[in-house]
């Protein structure tokens, strides 16, 4: 049996709350169907965060259900979907009985019966081929109770211990089931959580959950019973161990992931190389341009020559004051396929004085003294500093006259 591991589709996501990603997601799902067919995939694992919000749009829902119908025509007879922290468990679970007719198993959240998370996948002759422990995102309320007066570190320890116990218990049940079924059937597990060794970016959109902001959990929570652990939550592909992997998101979640390689993993226990990767094509080019005016101008000119559609963020980090930055950007990108989604002029960021900047008490400083000390903290040229001081002095004089 050949298995494909994917996660973190985030259907319905927008970039900076204004740019729709529907075309990229549609292109990815078409590519995924083709990849499943070309590689004769028998089982598809989706390790959480299918949707970006708990209440996905009708367009996002249509993409999801259309894909689940088409995946069978691509030759894949089994799909297992587990919920992520962005997903609504009740929304995912609502059609699970109907989807079961398509051999789609859904585990939106854990239940009182741990057996509900264990899925035995049979081959075309109804012979057990693999056992999957479909563990979804584990919410604190599902695995432990809040203790009043509990310290931060004690809460962290309690949560981590309960997550580990959950995987230990389900591994024991899966091993018992394998013994009952007979044969050396591989056991896989899913997980949607932060595991130490996983990689992320500052703007990847990964929500800070209790699993993420207390501390990352060590990979030792996964018993040796598991032959492969398909992880979701982090958007950068990474190997925690050879058989414990994040496949990452299929499209860049932010400009921090621009140019990053996106992957799906294929698991085939009968092959010499049990775990292999397939790179996902780039469906929409993103680029982050960071530098001074000359660098930004040169790079934009190069992108215009390429004539390809590209979404960019532009961050100006030059030493000179650039007051007409936005207007200049518009001129540079006019009549091109470059769409600027974010721009930032770092010289306009606020500066404040701290105790380490001066030994003088604030009440002993004049407005001009404070302005001078702030300018000293910047990398602005002396020529521009002189102009700014002169302009600032004019402002102060006008205010004094007004008083």
C-alpha positions as CSV (number, residue, x, y, z in Angstrom):
1,X,0.0,0.0,0.0
2,X,1.3,3.4,-1.0
3,X,0.4,6.3,1.3
4,X,0.6,10.0,0.7
5,X,1.0,12.5,3.7
6,X,-0.3,16.0,3.3
7,X,-1.5,18.7,5.8
8,X,-2.3,22.3,6.4
9,X,-4.2,23.2,3.3
10,X,-5.9,26.1,5.0
11,X,-8.6,26.4,2.3
12,X,-10.1,29.9,2.4
13,X,-7.0,31.6,3.6
14,X,-6.2,35.1,2.4
15,X,-2.9,36.9,2.3
16,X,-2.8,39.9,4.6
17,X,-6.6,39.7,4.8
18,X,-7.1,41.0,1.3
19,X,-5.7,38.6,-1.3
20,X,-7.7,35.5,-2.1
21,X,-5.8,32.2,-2.5
22,X,-8.6,30.2,-4.2
23,X,-6.8,29.8,-7.5
24,X,-3.7,28.5,-5.8
25,X,-5.6,26.0,-3.8
26,X,-7.6,24.8,-6.8
27,X,-4.3,24.4,-8.7
28,X,-2.8,22.4,-5.8
29,X,-5.8,20.1,-5.5
30,X,-5.7,19.4,-9.2
31,X,-1.9,18.7,-9.0
32,X,-2.6,16.4,-6.0
33,X,-5.1,14.4,-7.9
34,X,-2.7,13.9,-10.7
35,X,0.1,13.0,-8.3
36,X,-2.1,10.4,-6.6
37,X,-2.9,8.8,-9.9
38,X,0.6,8.9,-11.3
39,X,2.0,7.3,-8.1
40,X,-0.8,4.8,-7.6
41,X,-1.5,6.1,-4.1
42,X,-3.9,3.9,-2.1
43,X,-4.3,5.9,1.1
44,X,-4.3,9.7,1.6
45,X,-3.6,11.1,5.0
46,X,-4.6,14.8,5.7
47,X,-3.0,15.8,9.0
48,X,-5.2,18.7,10.0
49,X,-6.0,22.3,9.2
50,X,-8.0,21.5,6.1
51,X,-9.7,24.9,6.4
52,X,-8.3,28.2,7.6
53,X,-11.4,29.1,9.7
54,X,-14.0,27.2,11.8
55,X,-16.7,28.5,9.4
56,X,-15.3,28.1,5.9
57,X,-16.9,29.8,2.9
58,X,-19.1,27.9,0.5
59,X,-16.4,28.1,-2.1
60,X,-13.9,26.4,0.3
61,X,-16.4,23.7,1.2
62,X,-17.0,23.0,-2.5
63,X,-13.3,22.6,-3.1
64,X,-13.0,20.1,-0.2
65,X,-16.0,17.9,-1.2
66,X,-15.3,18.0,-4.9
67,X,-11.8,16.8,-4.2
68,X,-13.0,13.9,-2.0
69,X,-15.3,12.8,-4.8
70,X,-12.6,13.1,-7.4
71,X,-9.9,11.3,-5.4
72,X,-11.6,7.9,-5.9
73,X,-11.6,8.4,-9.7
74,X,-7.8,9.0,-9.4
75,X,-7.4,5.5,-7.9
76,X,-7.1,6.3,-4.2
77,X,-9.6,4.2,-2.3
78,X,-9.0,5.5,1.2
79,X,-8.8,8.9,2.7
80,X,-8.2,9.8,6.4
81,X,-8.9,13.3,7.6
82,X,-8.1,14.5,11.1
83,X,-8.9,17.9,12.5
84,X,-6.4,20.7,13.2
85,X,-6.6,23.7,15.5
86,X,-8.0,25.9,12.8
87,X,-10.8,23.3,12.0
88,X,-14.2,23.1,13.7
89,X,-14.5,19.5,15.0
90,X,-18.3,19.7,14.7
91,X,-18.1,21.0,11.1
92,X,-15.7,18.2,10.0
93,X,-17.6,15.5,11.8
94,X,-21.1,16.5,10.6
95,X,-20.9,14.6,7.2
96,X,-18.6,11.8,8.4
97,X,-21.3,9.0,8.0
98,X,-22.0,10.2,4.4
99,X,-18.2,10.4,3.6
100,X,-17.7,6.9,5.0
101,X,-19.6,5.7,1.9
102,X,-16.7,7.1,-0.1
103,X,-14.1,5.4,2.1
104,X,-13.3,8.7,3.8
105,X,-12.7,8.5,7.5
106,X,-13.0,11.7,9.5
107,X,-11.7,12.3,13.1
108,X,-12.6,15.9,13.9
109,X,-11.8,15.5,17.6
110,X,-11.2,12.8,20.2
111,X,-14.2,11.0,21.8
112,X,-14.7,9.0,25.0
113,X,-14.1,5.8,23.0
114,X,-10.4,5.7,21.9
115,X,-11.2,3.0,19.4
116,X,-12.9,5.7,17.3
117,X,-9.4,7.0,16.4
118,X,-8.1,3.6,15.2
119,X,-8.8,2.9,11.5
120,X,-8.0,-0.4,9.8
121,X,-7.4,0.1,6.1
122,X,-8.0,-3.0,3.9
123,X,-6.8,-3.8,0.5
124,X,-8.9,-4.6,-2.5
125,X,-9.3,-8.2,-1.3
126,X,-10.5,-6.9,2.1
127,X,-7.3,-7.9,3.8
128,X,-5.9,-5.6,6.5
129,X,-3.1,-3.6,5.0
130,X,-2.3,-0.8,7.5
131,X,-3.6,0.5,10.9
132,X,-3.8,4.2,11.3
133,X,-4.1,5.9,14.7
134,X,-5.9,9.1,13.5
135,X,-5.1,11.5,16.3
136,X,-6.5,15.0,15.7
137,X,-5.5,18.3,17.4
138,X,-5.7,17.7,21.1
139,X,-7.5,20.5,22.9
140,X,-6.7,21.0,26.6
141,X,-10.3,20.5,27.6
142,X,-10.4,17.1,25.9
143,X,-7.3,15.6,27.6
144,X,-7.1,17.2,31.1
145,X,-8.9,19.4,33.5
146,X,-7.8,22.9,34.6
147,X,-6.5,23.0,38.1
148,X,-7.2,26.2,40.0
149,X,-4.0,28.0,41.3
150,X,-1.8,25.8,39.0
151,X,1.5,27.4,38.0
152,X,2.5,27.9,34.4
153,X,5.2,25.2,34.5
154,X,2.8,22.7,36.3
155,X,0.2,23.3,33.6
156,X,2.7,22.7,30.9
157,X,3.9,19.5,32.5
158,X,0.3,18.3,33.0
159,X,-0.7,18.9,29.4
160,X,2.5,17.3,28.0
161,X,2.1,14.2,30.2
162,X,-1.6,13.8,29.1
163,X,-0.7,14.1,25.4
164,X,2.0,11.4,25.9
165,X,-0.5,9.2,27.7
166,X,-3.0,9.6,24.9
167,X,-0.4,8.4,22.3
168,X,0.7,5.5,24.6
169,X,-2.9,4.3,25.1
170,X,-3.8,4.4,21.4
171,X,-0.5,2.7,20.5
172,X,-1.3,-0.1,22.9
173,X,-4.8,-0.5,21.4
174,X,-3.4,-0.5,17.9
175,X,-0.8,-3.2,18.8
176,X,-3.5,-5.3,20.3
177,X,-5.6,-5.0,17.2
178,X,-2.6,-5.9,15.0
179,X,-2.0,-9.0,17.1
180,X,-5.7,-10.0,16.7
181,X,-5.6,-9.4,13.0
182,X,-2.3,-11.3,12.6
183,X,0.6,-10.5,10.4
184,X,3.2,-7.7,10.5
185,X,0.8,-4.8,9.7
186,X,2.4,-1.3,9.8
187,X,0.9,1.1,12.3
188,X,0.8,4.8,11.5
189,X,-0.2,7.8,13.6
190,X,-1.2,11.3,12.9
191,X,-0.6,14.4,15.0
192,X,-1.4,18.1,14.8
193,X,0.8,19.8,17.4
194,X,4.2,21.4,18.0
195,X,7.0,18.9,18.2
196,X,10.5,19.9,19.1
197,X,12.6,20.1,15.9
198,X,9.8,21.4,13.8
199,X,10.4,24.7,11.9
200,X,8.3,27.8,11.5
201,X,8.5,31.4,10.3
202,X,7.2,34.5,12.1
203,X,4.5,35.3,9.5
204,X,3.4,31.7,8.7
205,X,0.0,32.1,10.3
206,X,0.6,29.3,12.8
207,X,-1.7,30.1,15.7
208,X,-0.1,30.1,19.1
209,X,-1.9,27.2,20.9
210,X,-1.2,25.8,24.3
211,X,0.9,23.2,22.5
212,X,2.9,26.0,20.8
213,X,3.3,28.7,23.4
214,X,4.0,26.6,26.5
215,X,6.7,24.6,25.0
216,X,7.2,22.2,22.1
217,X,6.8,18.6,23.0
218,X,9.6,16.1,22.5
219,X,9.3,13.4,19.9
220,X,9.6,10.8,22.7
221,X,5.8,11.1,23.1
222,X,5.4,8.8,20.1
223,X,5.9,5.1,21.1
224,X,8.1,2.9,18.9
225,X,5.0,1.1,17.9
226,X,4.4,3.7,15.2
227,X,6.1,2.9,11.9
228,X,5.4,6.4,10.7
229,X,4.0,9.6,12.3
230,X,2.3,12.1,9.9
231,X,2.5,15.5,11.5
232,X,0.6,18.8,10.8
233,X,0.6,22.3,12.3
234,X,4.0,23.6,11.2
235,X,4.1,24.9,7.6
236,X,7.8,24.1,6.8
237,X,8.7,20.5,5.8
238,X,11.0,18.9,8.3
239,X,12.1,15.5,9.6
240,X,12.0,15.2,13.4
241,X,13.2,11.6,12.9
242,X,13.3,9.5,9.8
243,X,9.8,8.2,10.4
244,X,8.4,11.3,12.1
245,X,7.8,14.2,9.7
246,X,6.0,17.5,9.0
247,X,5.1,17.7,5.3
248,X,4.2,21.5,5.7
249,X,1.6,23.5,3.9
250,X,1.2,23.1,0.1
251,X,1.3,26.9,-0.6
252,X,3.3,29.7,1.2
253,X,1.3,31.0,4.1
254,X,3.3,34.3,4.0
255,X,6.2,36.1,2.4
256,X,8.5,34.4,4.9
257,X,7.9,31.2,3.0
258,X,8.5,32.8,-0.4
259,X,10.8,30.6,-2.4
260,X,10.6,27.7,0.1
261,X,10.3,24.2,-1.2
262,X,6.9,22.7,-0.5
263,X,6.5,18.9,-0.3
264,X,4.2,15.9,0.2
265,X,5.6,12.6,1.5
266,X,5.0,9.1,0.1
267,X,5.2,6.1,2.4
268,X,5.7,2.7,0.9
269,X,6.8,0.0,3.4
270,X,7.4,-2.6,0.6
271,X,9.9,-0.3,-1.2
272,X,13.7,-0.1,-0.6
273,X,13.3,3.6,0.2
274,X,10.3,3.6,2.6
275,X,9.9,7.4,2.7
276,X,10.2,9.7,-0.3
277,X,9.2,13.2,-1.1
278,X,7.6,14.9,-4.1
279,X,8.0,18.7,-4.5
280,X,4.9,20.7,-5.1
281,X,5.0,23.2,-7.9
282,X,4.8,27.0,-7.2
283,X,1.3,28.1,-8.3
284,X,1.8,31.8,-7.6
285,X,5.2,33.5,-7.2
286,X,5.7,35.5,-4.0
287,X,8.8,37.5,-3.2
288,X,10.0,39.7,-0.4
289,X,12.2,42.6,-1.4
290,X,14.2,44.1,1.4
291,X,16.9,46.7,0.9
292,X,17.7,50.3,0.0
293,X,16.3,52.3,-2.9
294,X,18.8,51.1,-5.4
295,X,18.3,47.4,-4.5
296,X,14.5,47.7,-4.6
297,X,14.6,49.5,-8.0
298,X,16.9,46.9,-9.5
299,X,14.9,43.9,-8.3
300,X,11.6,45.4,-9.5
301,X,13.1,46.1,-12.9
302,X,14.2,42.4,-13.1
303,X,10.7,41.2,-12.2
304,X,9.1,43.5,-14.8
305,X,11.3,41.9,-17.5
306,X,10.2,38.4,-16.4
307,X,6.6,39.5,-17.1
308,X,5.3,36.7,-14.8
309,X,2.6,37.4,-12.2
310,X,4.3,38.0,-8.8
311,X,3.0,39.2,-5.5
312,X,5.6,41.2,-3.5
313,X,6.2,42.8,-0.2
314,X,8.7,45.7,-0.2
315,X,10.5,46.8,2.9
316,X,12.8,49.8,2.7
317,X,15.8,49.6,5.0
318,X,18.0,52.4,3.5
319,X,19.6,55.1,5.7
320,X,18.1,58.1,3.9
321,X,14.6,59.4,4.7
322,X,12.2,58.3,1.9
323,X,9.0,60.4,2.3
324,X,7.5,59.6,-1.1
325,X,8.1,55.9,-0.8
326,X,4.5,54.7,-1.6
327,X,4.2,57.0,-4.7
328,X,7.7,55.8,-5.9
329,X,6.7,52.2,-5.6
330,X,3.5,52.8,-7.6
331,X,5.7,54.4,-10.4
332,X,8.1,51.5,-10.4
333,X,5.4,48.8,-10.7
334,X,3.1,50.6,-13.1
335,X,2.1,48.6,-16.2
336,X,3.5,45.4,-14.9
337,X,2.3,42.0,-13.5
338,X,3.8,43.0,-10.1
339,X,1.2,43.3,-7.3
340,X,2.5,44.9,-4.1
341,X,0.6,43.5,-1.1
342,X,2.7,45.0,1.6
343,X,5.1,47.9,1.9
344,X,7.0,49.2,4.9
345,X,9.3,52.1,5.3
346,X,11.5,51.2,8.2
347,X,12.6,54.8,8.6
348,X,9.1,55.7,9.6
349,X,9.1,53.2,12.5
350,X,8.8,54.9,15.9
351,X,11.9,55.5,18.0
352,X,11.9,56.1,21.8
353,X,14.5,57.1,24.3
354,X,15.4,54.7,27.0
355,X,17.4,55.0,30.2
356,X,20.4,53.7,28.4
357,X,20.3,56.5,25.8
358,X,20.9,59.4,28.1
359,X,22.2,60.1,31.6
360,X,20.1,63.3,31.7
361,X,16.7,63.5,33.3
362,X,13.9,64.0,30.8
363,X,12.7,67.2,32.5
364,X,16.2,68.8,31.9
365,X,16.0,68.2,28.2
366,X,14.4,70.5,25.6
367,X,12.3,69.3,22.7
368,X,15.3,69.9,20.4
369,X,17.6,67.9,22.8
370,X,15.2,64.9,22.6
371,X,15.0,65.1,18.8
372,X,18.8,65.2,18.6
373,X,19.2,62.1,20.7
374,X,16.6,60.3,18.7
375,X,18.4,61.2,15.5
376,X,21.6,59.8,17.0
377,X,20.0,56.4,17.3
378,X,19.3,56.3,13.5
379,X,21.6,55.7,10.6
380,X,20.4,58.8,8.7
381,X,23.1,60.7,6.9
382,X,24.5,63.9,8.5
383,X,23.2,66.0,5.6
384,X,19.6,64.7,6.1
385,X,19.9,65.0,9.9
386,X,20.8,68.7,9.4
387,X,17.7,69.2,7.2
388,X,15.5,67.4,9.7
389,X,16.8,69.4,12.6
390,X,16.1,72.7,10.8
391,X,12.6,71.6,9.9
392,X,11.9,70.4,13.4
393,X,13.1,73.7,14.8
394,X,10.7,75.6,12.5
395,X,7.8,73.4,13.9
396,X,8.8,74.2,17.5
397,X,9.1,77.9,16.7
398,X,5.6,77.9,15.1
399,X,4.2,76.1,18.2
400,X,5.8,78.6,20.5
401,X,4.3,81.5,18.5
402,X,0.8,79.8,18.7
403,X,1.0,79.6,22.4
